[in-house]
Amino acid sequence: MTEPEIFDQEIRALQQWLRTAWVQLADPSLSAFARRELRNQMKQSSADLRSFLQKASELRSRPVNHATRSFSKPELRILA
């Protein structure tokens, strides 16, 4: 798995987790302590998501250096 694929997978996982966290936060049976803890985890996940998005953006904007072979005329010597 390449680095961009790993970042994309992590980004999707964090986005999904945040979606479900918002649904859980709307649950009226959640205690005040659990609600506060969930919000703290959501803040941390949002920061992680921003970090991964920034890294993925930097990775995509970097020019790709492929080791291209140049097909130039070889230096030949005649051996006698």
Protein Blocks (a to p, Z undefined) as FASTA:
>chain_A
ZZklmmmmmmmmmmmmmmmmmmmmmpmkbcfklmmmmmmmmmmmmmmmmmmmmmmmmmmm
pccdddddddddddddddZZ
